[in-house]
């Protein structure tokens, strides 16, 4: 979909561009109709949050967006079969992202 192909935020290393690209792909899975894809994205984003803690500028740049997409993802669980796992993983990620945003 319709994403822009801007080269990132000038100066600095290519790491920020890679982070943006990875997050954008995970966000697409966060809002996927299949619960298993949302589950996988939530687990991967939890790992990303752990890594982003090592880089406060990147955490500040992306934590709120992670929280926003996670909350949108949680709205999709109503139609999931029981024990699909996406709801629990999404709730854990929402808590972690809320803590990250609050820092």
C-alpha positions as MATLAB code, in Angstrom:
seq = 'XXXXXXXXXXXXXXXXXXXXXXXXXXXXXXXXXXXXXXXXXXXXXXXXXXXXXXXXXXXXXXXXXXXXXXXXXXXXXXXXXXXXXXXXXXXXXXXXXXXXXXX';
ca = [
       0.000    0.000    0.000;
       0.694    3.576   -0.898;
       3.718    4.097    1.378;
       6.203    6.818    0.609;
       9.763    5.951   -0.269;
      11.519    8.790    1.520;
      15.067    7.954    2.447;
      14.661    8.440    6.179;
      15.708   11.398    8.258;
      18.924   12.632    6.611;
      22.420   12.243    8.167;
      23.126    9.370   10.563;
      23.417    5.673    9.789;
      21.173    3.418    7.728;
      19.952    1.782   10.948;
      16.964    4.132   11.307;
      15.828    3.298    7.773;
      16.050   -0.413    8.576;
      14.090    0.032   11.805;
      11.398    1.950    9.941;
      11.185   -0.742    7.281;
      10.989   -3.591    9.790;
       8.350   -1.807   11.868;
       6.275   -0.977    8.794;
       6.218   -4.669    7.821;
       5.314   -5.757   11.348;
       2.567   -3.122   11.513;
       1.061   -4.616    8.352;
       0.932   -8.010   10.089;
      -0.474   -6.391   13.253;
      -3.613   -5.441   11.326;
      -3.849   -8.660    9.274;
      -7.178  -10.544    9.423;
      -5.459  -13.821   10.423;
      -4.912  -14.132   14.204;
      -1.698  -16.129   13.719;
      -0.109  -13.267   11.759;
      -1.141  -10.749   14.443;
       0.232  -13.084   17.117;
       3.579  -13.336   15.335;
       3.758   -9.582   14.824;
       2.995   -8.920   18.500;
       5.753  -11.289   19.640;
       8.215   -9.748   17.168;
       7.277   -6.208   18.231;
       7.859   -7.129   21.889;
      11.386   -8.183   20.899;
      11.775   -4.927   18.967;
      10.795   -2.913   22.045;
      13.508   -4.695   24.037;
      16.064   -3.773   21.372;
      14.771   -0.211   20.993;
      15.356    0.403   24.717;
      19.081    0.398   23.880;
      18.508    3.363   21.536;
      16.466    6.101   23.264;
      16.150    8.265   20.118;
      14.660    5.359   18.150;
      12.416    4.425   21.080;
      11.133    7.972   21.291;
      10.526    8.028   17.539;
       8.582    4.754   17.355;
       7.058    3.804   20.739;
       3.848    5.774   20.297;
       3.279    4.345   16.812;
       3.838    0.810   18.144;
       1.217    1.476   20.830;
      -1.247    2.941   18.317;
      -0.990    0.010   15.892;
      -1.205   -2.468   18.777;
      -4.444   -0.910   20.003;
      -5.850   -1.075   16.459;
      -4.807   -4.720   16.336;
      -6.626   -5.462   19.590;
      -9.851   -4.203   18.028;
      -9.616   -7.066   15.506;
      -9.623   -9.893   18.085;
     -13.406   -9.890   18.486;
     -13.770  -12.150   15.466;
     -10.910  -14.496   16.409;
     -11.535  -18.114   17.395;
     -11.088  -18.897   21.107;
      -7.481  -19.225   22.316;
      -5.997  -17.923   19.051;
      -3.358  -16.137   21.152;
      -3.444  -12.783   19.364;
      -5.458  -11.118   22.128;
      -3.090  -12.152   24.918;
       0.030  -11.263   22.931;
      -1.515   -7.942   21.899;
      -2.411   -7.106   25.490;
       1.148   -7.858   26.662;
       2.555   -5.730   23.859;
       0.127   -2.887   24.665;
       1.344   -2.896   28.290;
       4.997   -2.916   27.213;
       4.417   -0.135   24.662;
       2.522    1.929   27.241;
       5.481    1.631   29.619;
       7.844    2.626   26.805;
       5.757    5.692   25.915;
       5.518    6.736   29.580;
       9.314    6.878   29.985;
];
